[in-house]
C-alpha cells in the first residue's frame, strides 16, 4: 500500500472510533469490550486477507462463487451443530417464550428468517466478489465495510429510533463519523486509482495478451486459446 492509501485507512479508522467515545463513561466493562472487539476485528480482517489469498492462488484460481458456496456451507454446518446441541435444549426459554411475549407467530418468524437468509446470500456473494476483483482486494473491501457500518447509522435511525431505544437515533457523533469515513473512502479510492494508473503505464508496452495474463489465470488460459486460434 502507498503512503496515501495508509493515510486514508487511518482516517476511516478514526471516523469509526468517534462513535465509541461516549461509551468511555459507561463503566469498566468498556475496556473489556474494546479488547474483545479489537480481537474480533483482527480475526475478521485476517479472514479478508486469507480469502483473497485462497481465491487468487497462483496454482489454482478459485472463483468467487465457488469460494462463497464452500465458505457458506461450513458456516451453516457450524450453526447447525450449535442449534442441535444447545438451541434445541433451550428452545422454549430462548425462542418460543420471547416470541409469544412479542406476539410473533411462527409463520412470521419463518418469513423473517427467509428474508435474513436472502439478504445474507446477497451480502456474501457481493463481498467475496469485491475481495477477488475489486482493485485493492481485501483492503478495499474492508474500507467499504467501514462505509457500510456508518450508513447503518442512518438506516437504524429511520427504522428503530424510538423513545425506548435512544441509542438507535441519529446523533451529532454519528453524523461526524459518517462524514469522516466517507472522506477516507473517497481518498482511498483516489489513491488506489493512482496506483492502478501507474501500473497500467508501466505495463503499457505489454498490453493485449500479456496484460490480460496478469489479471487472473482463468482469463490467461482463455486468452491463450484465442491467441492460438488467431
N, C-alpha and C positions, 0 to 999 in steps of 0.2 A: 504494500500500500504506500501511496505517496504521502508527503507531508500534509497536503491539503485534505486528503481523504481522512487522515488521522484527526485533524482538527474538526472536521465535520462530524465524525463519530463521537468525539468528546462533547461537542455541542448537543448532539442528540441525547447523550447520556445525562448531561446536566439538565436538559429540559425535562427528562423523565423524573429526575431526582427532586425537582421542585415540588411535585405533588406530595412528597413524603415529609416535607419539612414540618408541617403542622403536627404530624404524628409523633414527633420527638417529645412532646409534652404529655403523652398519654400514659407513660409508665415505663418500668424497667423491661417489660416484655418486648418493647420495640426493638431493643438491641438484639435480642434473641431472634426476633422475627426478621430483622435486617440480615443477620448472618445466614439464616435459613434461605431467604430469598436470594442472597448472593450466591450461595452454594447451588441452589436450584437453577439459577440463571446461567451459571458456569456449565452445568451439565447440559442445559438446553442449547447453549452456544456450541458445545462440543458436538452435539447431535447434528447441528447445522453443517459444521465443517466435515465431520465424518460422512455425512450423507453426500456432500459434494464430492468427496474423495472416492466413495464407492461408485457413484454414478459415472464419474469421469475417469475410471480406472484405465490405465494405458493398455492393459492386457485384454480387458473385456468391458466395453462401454454398455452400461445398463440404462434403458430408457426410464424416464421419469414415471411413466405409467406403471411399469413393472415394479420399480422400487417402491412406489406408493402402495401397490397392492400387497407386496410382501410385508412392508412395514405395518400396514393397517391390519393384516392378518395376525401378526404377532401381538399387536396391541389388543385386538379383540379377544385373542386367546387368554391374555393376561387378565383382562376384565372378567372373562367368563369364569376363570379359576377363582377369582376373588368373590364373585357373586355366588358361586357354587358352595364355597366353604365358609363364607362369612355372611353375605347379604341374605342368603336363603334362611339362615338360622335366626336372623333378626328382622325378618321381613315385616312383621306386624309393627314393631317398635319404630323402625326406620322409614318405612314406606307407607304401609296401609293406614295406620292411625293418623299420621300427618296429612295424608290425602283426605281422609274423612273430615278432619278438623278444618281443612281449607275448602271443603266442598268440591273436590276434584273427583270426577268419575274415572273409571278405568279406561273407558274409550277415549276421554280427553287426554289422559296421561299417555296413552299409547300414541295418540296423534302428536303430542309434544315430542316424544322420543323419536318418532319418524322424521319430524322436521329437523330436530337436532342432528340426526344421522345424515340427512340430506345435506345440511349446511356443512357438517364436518367433512363429508366427502368432497364437496367443492373446495373447502379450505385446504385439505390435504393435497388435492390434485394441483391447485394453483401454487401452493407453497413449494412442492418438490419441483415443479416446472420452473419456478423462479430460481431455485437453488442451482439447477442444472444449466439453464440457458441465459439467465439474466447476467449482464456484464457486472463483474464483481462477485458473482456467486453467492456464497454463504454470507459474506459481509453485507452485500446489497440487500439480501433477504432479511437480515437482522435489522438493518436500518428501516426498511419498510414495515417490519414488525413493530418498531417503535412508533411509527406514524399510525399504524392500526390501533395501538394502545391508546394514544391520545384522542383519536377520533371516537373511540368508545365512550370517552367522557361526554361528548355531545349527545351520543345516542342514548346513553343511560339517563341523562338529564331529561330528555324528551319522554322517555318511556317509564322511568321509575322514580322521578323526583316528586316525592310527597312529604307531608309533614312528619310521617313516621319514619322516613328514610332520608334525612337531610344529607347524608354522606353521598347520595346519588346525584345531588343537584350540582349544577354548573357553578363554579366559583372563579374568583379572580386568579387564583393559583393555577387552576386547570386551564384557563384561557391563556395565561402566560406560558404554561408548559406546552400547549398546542402550538403557539407561535414560535417558540424556540426550537421545538422538534421539527416543525415544518421548515424553518430556516436551515437547520442542519441537513435535512433530507435533500433540499434543493442544492445546497452547497456540495453535498456528497455526489449527487447526480452530475453536476457540472464537472467536478474533479474527475469522476470516472470517465466521462465523455472525453476529457482532455487526454487521459491515459490511453483510451482506445484510439483516439485520433493519432497519437504519436506511434502507436503500434501499427496502425494502418499505413502511415507514411514510411515506417521502417520496412514493411513488407510489400510496399507498392511495386517494386520491380518483380516480385514473385506472385503477382495476383493471378487469378484464374484457378487452375488446378491446385497449385501449391497453397494458395490462400484458403481454399476450401478444405485442404488437408489439415490445416491447423484447427479447424472448428471442432471436429469430432471424428472418431474412427469410422462411425457409421456413414457419415457423409463422404469420408475419404474413399471407402470402398465403392460407393455409388458413382463418385466422380471418376474413379479408375476405370470402371466398366464403360462409362460414357466416352472417356478419353480413347480407349482402345477401339471402340466402335467407330469413332471418327477417323 
